[in-house]
């Protein structure tokens, strides 16, 4: 299932499902909970998505497929390899920040044997995204800017892992860094955390002077 036809009601259901799955977990949320919260008849939710697993699959595609498009577009941009990687990091951090709910769901569900079918769609998307990341880094390697011994599949986990460690320990960092409002916290992610990740990835990619 690579594309889903969406209408207003389906989007409403998906947004409610994302919030409930992230708050109560996949197992702790029923189709009845979703239909009640979305104020849509339970039969209509089942008609649109068939099952809770299919709903999760649709939610994953809905929330992550635009990242694929952004990476493919970035690949075509005529800019320096390091600028391209910095933009790549900005894209990832922006997407995760805007979709914390679905990434929280994925974090908890990714290793569940019961969810393998739903996760298959996400795995395919990740493979496509990795190809874009590989192409961007290989462009830099061909120009002699990036090291040849980079372990490319570990670049994305380094970006996402750093973000999630920060986000999962939000209260600790809020106190430590005096990020007293949500705006200050989100701004810190956009500026300081993003810059730190860019510097980390640059250190992995670029030859030492």
C-alpha positions in Angstrom: 0.0 0.0 0.0 2.0 3.0 -1.2 -0.7 5.6 -1.6 -3.9 6.3 0.3 -6.9 8.2 -1.0 -7.7 10.8 1.6 -10.7 12.9 2.4 -11.5 15.2 5.3 -13.1 12.5 7.4 -10.1 10.1 6.9 -7.6 12.8 7.8 -9.7 13.6 10.9 -9.6 9.9 11.9 -5.9 9.6 11.3 -5.1 12.7 13.4 -7.2 11.4 16.3 -5.6 7.9 15.9 -2.1 9.4 16.0 -2.9 11.2 19.3 -4.5 8.3 21.0 -1.9 5.8 19.9 0.9 8.0 21.2 -0.9 8.6 24.5 -2.4 5.2 25.2 -0.3 2.9 23.0 -1.6 0.8 20.0 -2.9 -2.0 22.2 -4.5 0.4 24.7 -6.5 2.2 21.9 -9.6 0.6 20.3 -11.4 1.5 17.1 -14.3 2.5 19.4 -12.1 5.0 21.2 -11.0 6.5 17.9 -14.5 6.8 16.5 -15.8 8.4 19.7 -13.0 10.9 19.8 -13.3 11.7 16.1 -17.1 11.9 16.4 -17.4 9.5 13.5 -19.6 6.3 13.4 -17.5 3.2 14.3 -18.9 1.4 11.2 -17.5 4.3 9.0 -14.0 4.0 10.6 -14.1 0.3 9.9 -15.3 0.9 6.3 -12.5 3.4 5.6 -9.6 1.4 7.1 -10.9 -2.2 7.7 -8.9 -2.9 10.9 -6.8 -1.1 13.5 -3.6 -2.5 11.9 -4.6 -1.1 8.5 -5.4 2.2 10.1 -1.8 2.2 11.7 -0.4 1.4 8.2 -2.3 4.3 6.6 -1.2 6.6 9.4 2.4 5.8 8.9 2.2 6.4 5.2 0.2 9.7 5.7 2.7 11.1 8.1 6.0 10.0 6.6 5.6 9.8 2.8 6.2 13.6 2.3 9.7 13.1 3.8 10.5 10.8 0.9 9.5 13.5 -1.6 11.5 16.2 0.3 14.6 14.0 0.2 14.2 13.2 -3.5 13.9 16.9 -4.3 16.9 17.7 -2.1 18.9 15.2 -4.1 18.3 17.2 -7.3 19.4 20.5 -5.8 22.6 22.0 -7.2 24.4 22.9 -4.0 27.6 21.9 -2.2 27.6 18.4 -0.6 27.9 19.7 2.9 25.1 22.2 2.4 23.0 19.4 1.1 23.7 17.3 4.2 22.9 20.2 6.5 19.6 20.7 4.7 18.9 17.0 5.0 19.3 17.2 8.8 17.0 20.3 8.9 14.4 18.3 7.0 14.6 15.3 9.3 14.5 17.4 12.5 11.5 19.5 11.2 9.6 16.4 10.2 10.1 14.7 13.5 9.3 17.8 15.5 6.1 18.3 13.6 5.1 14.6 13.9 6.3 13.7 17.4 3.1 11.6 17.9 3.6 9.2 15.0 7.4 8.9 15.7 6.5 8.0 19.4 4.0 5.4 18.0 6.7 4.0 15.7 9.3 3.9 18.5 7.0 1.6 20.6 5.5 -0.5 17.8 8.5 -1.0 15.5 9.7 -4.3 17.2 6.2 -5.8 17.8 5.8 -9.1 15.9 2.1 -8.4 15.7 2.7 -5.2 13.8 5.0 -6.6 11.1 2.5 -6.1 8.3 1.8 -2.5 9.3 5.5 -1.8 9.6 6.3 -3.3 6.2 5.1 0.0 4.5 7.3 2.0 6.9 10.3 -0.3 6.2 9.8 0.3 2.4 9.7 4.1 3.0 12.9 3.9 5.1 14.7 1.9 2.4 13.7 4.6 -0.1 14.9 7.4 2.2 18.1 5.6 2.9 18.8 5.4 -0.9 18.4 9.2 -1.1 20.7 9.7 1.9 23.2 7.3 0.2 23.0 9.2 -3.0 23.6 12.6 -1.3 26.7 11.2 0.6 28.0 9.5 -2.5 27.8 12.8 -4.4 30.1 14.3 -1.7 32.5 11.3 -1.9 32.8 11.6 -5.7 33.8 15.2 -5.2 36.4 14.2 -2.7 34.7 16.2 0.1 33.4 13.2 2.2 35.4 10.3 3.6 35.1 6.9 1.8 34.8 4.9 5.0 31.5 6.5 6.2 29.0 3.9 7.4 26.0 5.5 5.6 23.2 3.4 7.2 24.2 4.8 10.6 23.9 8.5 9.6 20.1 8.6 9.9 20.1 6.8 13.3 22.7 9.4 14.5 20.4 12.3 13.5 17.2 10.7 14.9 18.7 9.1 17.9 20.2 12.4 19.1 16.9 14.2 18.6 15.0 11.5 20.5 17.4 11.4 23.4 16.8 15.1 23.8 13.0 14.8 23.4 12.6 11.8 25.7 14.5 13.6 28.4 12.6 16.9 27.8 12.0 17.8 31.5 15.7 17.3 32.3 16.9 19.6 29.4 14.1 22.2 30.0 15.5 22.7 33.5 19.2 22.4 32.6 18.9 24.9 29.7 16.2 27.1 31.2 13.8 26.4 28.3 10.8 27.7 30.3 8.2 27.9 27.5 7.2 25.5 24.7 8.3 28.2 22.2 11.8 28.4 23.8 12.0 24.5 23.8 11.0 24.3 20.1 13.3 27.2 19.1 16.2 25.4 20.8 15.5 22.3 18.7 15.4 24.4 15.5 18.7 26.3 16.3 21.1 24.8 18.8 20.1 21.1 18.7 20.0 21.1 14.8 23.4 22.9 14.7 24.9 20.4 17.1 23.6 17.5 15.0 25.0 19.2 11.8 28.4 19.6 13.5 28.3 15.9 14.6 27.5 14.6 11.1 30.1 16.9 9.5 32.7 15.4 11.9 31.8 12.0 10.6 31.8 12.9 6.9 34.6 15.4 6.3 38.3 14.6 6.2 40.2 15.9 9.2 42.5 18.9 8.4 
